[in-house]
Amino acid sequence: MRVFICWSGRRSKEVAQILEEWLKKTIVGIDPFCSKDIDKGAWWSEEIRQNISTSDAGILCITPENLRSPWLHFEAGALGIGEDKKLFPLLYKTYPGQLESPFSHHQATQLTCEDTLKFCKDIIAFHNDKIRNGNIKRARIMLKEPFRERWSELERKLRNIGPLGVQEMIPEFEQLFQRKTFYEPIDECSAQAWVDRYVGCYETHQLIEEKQRFVRENAWPHVADLYDELIMELDIYAMDIKSLLVPERKYELDRDGRLRMPEGVRETCERKRRRVHDLVLKILTAKRGPVVDNARLYPKFKSLRDRNDQLVYPAEDMIRRSEFESLGLDADNILSLPSSPWDFDRIIFYLIAEQCRSPNIEELPTCVGRELERIRVRGETACPIPLYHAVRALQRTMDKDQSAAGDVELSIHEILKRIEAYLADESDRVDSRSLGEDPARLRPVRSGHWTYDRIIEDMKGILEKIESRRRGEQAEHATK
């Protein structure tokens, strides 16, 4: 029995390819085909027609993103479904109620064990009935046993299909933000068409919000988080433009060609524009999710106290008890923690390094240097907490193995200079700040918050201990 498997889109193709191999192992006598088998350079549309014309049945691999795919409808129509051929819609992360005509007229299969077993039996019954009726002269087909073991194999492979990127779900996503509203600094808008800027932001917000549920259900969780945040920031940006610049106000140009607008107006609107721009770039380039699931939650907490109480301290207790599985960690993914772009992932690594009985002290100065570089690159949006934990881990590791300090003395000395220069610059630039309501920015001090100054002072204390030990060792060597 020849079965043509129709697909449209990346996930649909992956389902089709997995299904093709699985059916060969599950049903004796079936000959499934999907278009990946077409030779390079072949006139693919003609070859598809030939395979469709010789097929006894068709399977449609339907996903949320291809429900209205013209190509899927074309292939289904080309199969010429009737008494001699039958169509089997197979639903991946989709439900029968979402199907529209003509697919809704066919019995759909959801990818569960029970439904997939019925799907296989229906294919077998359809083919064998044709043989009994004398319509075809071919060998009967039959189901291999045990089915549940074969279903487990299929389920495992389907689970490994990656979620969609936002650009796959919304092809016009990047283009929506290629307008001056989002890439032109507010004080360089010589046209001063503030109403147009507001309308552009408002309309984009509406279009993006319409897809929110779709993105939430089909994207990686951390990408869906970014998408939710983008919707919120677009709304705030639109409101700021409307309240501060509409009705339209005209400003004179200075010598540099920038608008002479009140600093508060410029900074308020520009901060939101940059935030929207940064979120769009993060969404377009997002690939790697966090190693530790709670890393997604870390930036969402309003204060450093909440972050510590809800995430850091419980994780520290688990690490002391060697309950790494509770954190979703194993021997392999622990090694990827120090290079993770997620702050909480790296904090977990430094907490593990502190508790390690045989620490790898040579790695920690490099980690400290990377954290410092992240702060330098990110500027005002940088979070200093991973740097604090990296320096603390270095200090506590050296306490455990003082003999190893000499092996990294040059690295530590260089890092000390860079951190001291950074701290001196921060001390001059910052009065008294804490991690406030927006985790990405530093806000004025509020009662009960661990201030940014406190972090700086603690880091200075750690560095003084390291430097003091280094000087003591030098003095000891000098007396010998």
ZASE-489607 format. One record per residue (C-alpha): residue number from 0; y, z, x; residue in one letter. Coordinates in steps of 0.25 Angstrom, whole numbers, plus 5000, padded with zeros to 4 digits. Each point is the difference from the previous one (the first is absolute). Layout:
<rs>
   num     py     pz     px   residuo
   NUM      Y      Z      X         A
...
</rs>
This chain:
<rs>
   num     py     pz     px   residuo
     0   5000   5000   5000         M
     1   5013   4996   5006         R
     2   5012   5009   4997         V
     3   5015   4996   5003         F
     4   5008   5012   5004         I
     5   5015   4998   4997         C
     6   5011   5008   5007         W
     7   5015   5000   5002         S
     8   5007   5009   5010         G
     9   4996   5008   5011         R
    10   4993   5011   4993         R
    11   4993   4991   4990         S
    12   4995   4992   5012         K
    13   4995   5012   5007         E
    14   4993   5004   4987         V
    15   4994   4986   4999         A
    16   4995   5000   5014         Q
    17   4993   5014   4999         I
    18   4994   4996   4986         L
    19   4995   4987   5006         E
    20   4992   5007   5011         E
    21   4996   5011   4990         W
    22   4994   4991   4989         L
    23   4991   4993   5010         K
    24   4994   5014   5004         K
    25   4999   5005   4986         T
    26   4995   4988   4991         I
    27   4989   4992   5005         V
    28   5002   4985   4998         G
    29   5015   5000   4998         I
    30   5009   4991   5008         D
    31   5015   5005   5000         P
    32   5011   4992   5006         F
    33   5015   5003   5002         C
    34   5010   4991   5007         S
    35   5000   5006   5013         K
    36   4988   4991   5003         D
    37   5008   4987   5000         I
    38   5001   4993   5013         D
    39   5013   5000   5008         K
    40   5007   4986   4997         G
    41   4992   4998   4987         A
    42   5007   4995   4988         W
    43   4998   5014   4994         W
    44   5004   4997   4986         S
    45   4990   4989   4999         E
    46   4989   5009   5006         E
    47   5003   5011   4991         I
    48   4999   4990   4988         R
    49   4986   4996   5005         Q
    50   4995   5015   5001         N
    51   5006   5003   4987         I
    52   4993   4988   4993         S
    53   4986   5004   5006         T
    54   5002   5015   4996         S
    55   4992   5007   4989         D
    56   5010   5011   4998         A
    57   5014   5005   5005         G
    58   5004   5014   5005         I
    59   5015   5003   4999         L
    60   5005   5011   5010         C
    61   5012   5005   4993         I
    62   5010   5010   5006         T
    63   5013   5006   4995         P
    64   5008   4990   5008         E
    65   4993   4987   4995         N
    66   4999   5003   4985         L
    67   5009   4988   4998         R
    68   4996   4991   5012         S
    69   5001   4985   4996         P
    70   4989   4997   5011         W
    71   4990   5010   4993         L
    72   5003   4994   4987         H
    73   4998   4986   5006         F
    74   4986   5003   5006         E
    75   4996   5007   4987         A
    76   5004   4988   4992         G
    77   4993   4990   5010         A
    78   4987   5008   4998         L
    79   4999   4994   4986         G
    80   4995   5012   4994         I
    81   4990   4998   4988         G
    82   4986   5001   4996         E
    83   4995   4995   5014         D
    84   5009   5009   5008         K
    85   5006   5014   4999         K
    86   5012   5007   5005         L
    87   4999   5015   5005         F
    88   5013   5007   5003         P
    89   4999   5010   5011         L
    90   5011   5011   4999         L
    91   5004   5007   5013         Y
    92   5010   5011   4997         K
    93   5003   4993   4987         T
    94   4996   5003   4986         Y
    95   4995   4991   4988         P
    96   5013   5003   4992         G
    97   5008   4994   5011         Q
    98   4994   4986   4998         L
    99   5006   4989   4993         E
   100   4995   4987   4993         S
   101   4991   4993   5004         P
   102   4994   5011   5009         F
   103   5001   5011   4989         S
   104   4989   4991   4992         H
   105   4989   5003   5010         H
   106   4993   5013   5003         Q
   107   5006   5006   5012         A
   108   4993   5009   5010         T
   109   5007   5012   5007         Q
   110   4995   5004   5013         L
   111   4992   5012   4997         T
   112   4985   5002   5002         C
   113   4996   4999   4986         E
   114   5009   4988   4997         D
   115   4996   4992   5012         T
   116   4985   5002   4997         L
   117   5003   4994   4986         K
   118   5007   4989   5007         F
   119   4988   4997   5009         C
   120   4991   5000   4988         K
   121   5009   4991   4991         D
   122   5000   4990   5012         I
   123   4985   5000   5001         I
   124   4998   5000   4985         A
   125   5009   4988   4998         F
   126   4993   4992   5011         H
   127   4986   5003   4995         N
   128   5003   4997   4986         D
   129   5004   4986   5004         K
   130   4987   4999   5007         I
   131   4992   5004   4987         R
   132   5008   4991   4992         N
   133   4997   4988   5009         G
   134   5014   4997   5003         N
   135   4997   5001   5015         I
   136   4988   5000   5009         K
   137   5002   5010   5011         R
   138   4994   5013   5005         A
   139   5003   5013   4992         R
   140   5009   5010   5007         I
   141   4998   5015   5001         M
   142   5006   5013   5004         L
   143   4996   5007   5012         K
   144   4997   5015   5000         E
   145   5005   5011   5001         P
   146   5014   4996   4995         F
   147   5007   5013   5002         R
   148   4998   4998   5015         E
   149   5006   4986   5000         R
   150   5011   5005   4991         W
   151   5004   5011   5010         S
   152   5001   4989   5011         E
   153   5009   4992   4991         L
   154   5009   5012   4996         E
   155   5002   5003   5015         R
   156   5004   4987   5003         K
   157   5010   4999   4989         L
   158   5006   5013   5003         R
   159   5003   4994   5014         N
   160   5009   4990   4994         I
   161   5014   5003   5004         G
   162   5012   5003   4990         P
   163   5010   4989   4998         L
   164   5013   4999   5007         G
   165   5013   5000   4992         V
   166   5003   4986   5005         Q
   167   4986   4996   4994         E
   168   5004   5006   4986         M
   169   5014   4996   5000         I
   170   5001   4987   5008         P
   171   5015   5000   4998         E
   172   5002   5014   5005         F
   173   5006   4997   5014         E
   174   5009   4989   4994         Q
   175   5006   5010   4990         L
   176   5006   5008   5011         F
   177   5006   4988   5008         Q
   178   5014   5001   4994         R
   179   5012   5006   5005         K
   180   4999   5012   4991         T
   181   4989   5005   5009         F
   182   5002   4994   5014         Y
   183   5016   5000   5001         E
   184   5007   5013   5004         P
   185   5009   5004   4989         I
   186   5012   5000   5009         D
   187   4997   4985   5004         E
   188   5000   4995   4986         C
   189   5013   4992   5001         S
   190   4998   4994   4986         A
   191   5001   5014   4994         Q
   192   4992   4995   4988         A
   193   4995   5014   4997         W
   194   4996   4997   4985         V
   195   4991   4989   5006         D
   196   4994   5010   5010         R
   197   4998   5010   4989         Y
   198   4993   4989   4991         V
   199   4991   4996   5011         G
   200   4996   5014   5003         C
   201   4998   5003   4985         Y
   202   4991   4987   4997         E
   203   4992   5002   5013         T
   204   4997   5015   4995         H
   205   4996   4995   4987         Q
   206   4990   4989   5006         L
   207   4994   5010   5009         I
   208   4998   5011   4990         E
   209   4993   4991   4991         E
   210   4989   4999   5010         K
   211   4999   5014   5004         Q
   212   4987   5004   4992         R
   213   4993   4987   5006         F
   214   5004   5004   5014         V
   215   4996   5014   4998         R
   216   4986   4996   4995         E
   217   4997   4989   5011         N
   218   5008   5004   5012         A
   219   4996   5010   5011         W
   220   5005   5013   4996         P
   221   5010   5002   5011         H
   222   5006   4986   4997         V
   223   5001   5004   4985         A
   224   5008   5012   5004         D
   225   5009   4991   5008         L
   226   5002   4991   4988         Y
   227   5003   5012   4991         D
   228   5010   5005   5010         E
   229   5006   4986   5000         L
   230   5002   5000   4985         I
   231   5007   5013   5001         M
   232   5009   4996   5011         E
   233   5004   4987   4993         L
   234   5004   5007   4988         D
   235   5009   5010   5008         I
   236   5006   4988   5008         Y
   237   5004   4993   4987         A
   238   5006   5013   4994         M
   239   5008   5002   5013         D
   240   5005   4986   5000         I
   241   5004   5001   4985         K
   242   5007   5014   5001         S
   243   5007   4997   5014         L
   244   5003   4985   5000         L
   245   5001   4996   4985         V
   246   5009   4997   4994         P
   247   5003   4991   5012         E
   248   5009   5005   5011         R
   249   5006   4992   5011         K
   250   5001   5005   5014         Y
   251   5008   4994   5012         E
   252   4993   4995   5013         L
   253   5001   5007   5013         D
   254   5001   4993   5014         R
   255   4985   4999   5001         D
   256   4998   4994   4986         G
   257   4995   5012   4993         R
   258   5006   5006   4987         L
   259   5009   5012   5001         R
   260   4993   5008   4989         M
   261   4999   5015   4999         P
   262   4989   5005   5010         E
   263   4993   5008   4989         G
   264   4999   4987   4991         V
   265   4995   4992   5012         R
   266   4990   5010   5005         E
   267   4994   5003   4986         T
   268   4998   4986   4996         C
   269   4996   4996   5014         E
   270   4990   5011   5002         R
   271   4993   4996   4987         K
   272   5000   4985   5004         R
   273   4993   5003   5013         R
   274   4990   5009   4993         R
   275   4996   4989   4991         V
   276   5000   4990   5012         H
   277   4991   5009   5008         D
   278   4990   5002   4988         L
   279   4999   4986   4998         V
   280   4996   4997   5014         L
   281   4990   5012   5000         K
   282   4994   4994   4988         I
   283   4999   4986   5006         L
   284   4994   5005   5013         T
   285   4991   5012   4994         A
   286   4986   4999   5005         K
   287   4995   5013   5006         R
   288   4998   5012   4990         G
   289   5000   5014   5005         P
   290   4988   5006   5006         V
   291   5001   5013   4993         V
   292   5002   4999   4985         D
   293   5011   5010   4999         N
   294   5009   4993   5010         A
   295   5005   4992   4988         R
   296   5005   5013   4994         L
   297   5007   5005   5012         Y
   298   5013   4993   4999         P
   299   5001   5003   4985         K
   300   5002   5015   5001         F
   301   5014   5004   4999         K
   302   5001   5010   5011         S
   303   4993   5004   5013         L
   304   4995   5013   4994         R
   305   4993   4992   4989         D
   306   4994   4991   5010         R
   307   4994   5011   5009         N
   308   4995   5009   4988         D
   309   4994   4988   4992         Q
   310   4994   4992   5012         L
   311   5002   5004   5014         V
   312   4995   5015   4999         Y
   313   4988   4996   4992         P
   314   4996   4989   5009         A
   315   5002   5010   5012         E
   316   4990   5009   4994         D
   317   4990   4989   4997         M
   318   5001   4996   5015         I
   319   4998   5014   5005         R
   320   4987   5001   4991         R
   321   4996   4986   5005         S
   322   5000   4994   4986         E
   323   5004   4986   5004         F
   324   4993   4994   4989         E
   325   5009   5007   4990         S
   326   5011   4992   5006         L
   327   4992   4987   5000         G
   328   4999   5000   5015         L
   329   4988   4996   5009         D
   330   4998   4997   5014         A
   331   5006   4986   4999         D
   332   5012   5001   4991         N
   333   5005   5012   5008         I
   334   5002   4991   5012         L
   335   5010   4992   4991         S
   336   5009   5011   4996         L
   337   5009   5000   5012         P
   338   5004   4986   4998         S
   339   5002   5001   4985         S
   340   5013   4996   4994         P
   341   4999   5012   4990         W
   342   5006   5013   5005         D
   343   4990   5009   4994         F
   344   4988   4993   5007         D
   345   5007   5002   5013         R
   346   5003   5015   4997         I
   347   4985   5002   4996         I
   348   4996   4994   5014         F
   349   5010   5010   5007         Y
   350   4994   5012   4992         L
   351   4986   4995   5004         I
   352   5004   4999   5015         A
   353   5006   5014   4999         E
   354   4986   5006   4995         Q
   355   4992   4991   5010         C
   356   4992   5008   5010         R
   357   4999   4989   5010         S
   358   5014   4993   4998         P
   359   5003   4986   5005         N
   360   5014   5005   5006         I
   361   5003   4986   5006         E
   362   5001   4994   4987         E
   363   5011   5009   4994         L
   364   5012   4997   5009         P
   365   4998   4985   4995         T
   366   5000   5005   4986         C
   367   5013   5008   5002         V
   368   5006   4988   5006         G
   369   4996   4991   4988         R
   370   5006   5010   4990         E
   371   5013   5001   5008         L
   372   5000   4984   5000         E
   373   4998   5000   4984         R
   374   5012   5010   4998         I
   375   5008   4991   5009         R
   376   4997   4987   4993         V
   377   5000   5006   4986         R
   378   5013   5007   5002         G
   379   5005   5008   4988         E
   380   4987   4998   4992         T
   381   4992   5006   5011         A
   382   4991   5012   4997         C
   383   5000   5010   5012         P
   384   4989   5008   4996         I
   385   4988   4992   5006         P
   386   5008   5001   5013         L
   387   5001   5015   4999         Y
   388   4985   5000   4997         H
   389   4997   4991   5012         A
   390   5008   5009   5010         V
   391   4994   5012   4994         R
   392   4986   4994   5002         A
   393   5003   4997   5014         L
   394   5005   5014   5003         Q
   395   4988   5007   4994         R
   396   4990   4990   5007         T
   397   5006   5003   5013         M
   398   4999   5015   4997         D
   399   4985   4998   4999         K
   400   4998   4992   5012         D
   401   5011   5003   5010         Q
   402   4993   4993   5011         S
   403   5001   4986   4993         A
   404   5015   5001   5000         A
   405   5001   4994   5014         G
   406   4993   4988   4995         D
   407   5011   4996   4991         V
   408   5012   5007   5007         E
   409   5008   4987   5002         L
   410   4998   4996   4986         S
   411   5004   5013   4994         I
   412   5012   5000   5010         H
   413   5005   4986   4994         E
   414   4997   5004   4986         I
   415   5008   5013   5002         L
   416   5012   4992   5005         K
   417   5000   4991   4988         R
   418   4998   5011   4990         I
   419   5011   5009   5006         E
   420   5009   4988   4999         A
   421   4997   4998   4986         Y
   422   5002   5014   4996         L
   423   5013   5001   5007         A
   424   5005   4988   4992         D
   425   4995   5006   4987         E
   426   5007   5013   5003         S
   427   5013   4993   5002         D
   428   4998   4991   4988         R
   429   4994   5010   4990         V
   430   5006   5013   4995         D
   431   4989   5006   4991         S
   432   4991   4992   4992         R
   433   4987   5001   4993         S
   434   4989   4991   4994         L
   435   5006   5000   4986         G
   436   4996   4992   4987         E
   437   4999   4987   5006         D
   438   4989   5001   5010         P
   439   5004   4988   5008         A
   440   5014   5006   5002         R
   441   5006   5013   5006         L
   442   5009   5007   4989         R
   443   5009   5013   5001         P
   444   4993   5013   5002         V
   445   4995   5007   4987         R
   446   4995   5014   5000         S
   447   4985   5002   5004         G
   448   4999   4986   5007         H
   449   4996   4999   5014         W
   450   5012   4994   5006         T
   451   5001   4988   5010         Y
   452   5007   5009   5010         D
   453   4988   5009   4999         R
   454   4990   4989   5004         I
   455   5009   4996   5012         I
   456   5000   5015   5005         E
   457   4985   5001   4998         D
   458   4998   4987   5008         M
   459   5010   5005   5011         K
   460   4992   5013   5001         G
   461   4987   4992   5002         I
   462   5006   4992   5010         L
   463   5005   5012   5008         E
   464   4986   5006   5000         K
   465   4995   4987   5006         I
   466   5011   4998   5010         E
   467   4999   5015   5004         S
   468   4985   4998   5002         R
   469   5002   4988   5009         R
   470   5011   5007   5008         R
   471   4990   5012   5002         G
   472   4989   4991   5005         E
   473   5010   4993   5010         Q
   474   5004   5014   5005         A
   475   4986   5004   5001         E
   476   4997   4988   5008         H
   477   5012   5002   5009         A
   478   4996   5014   5004         T
   479   4986   4996   5004         K
</rs>
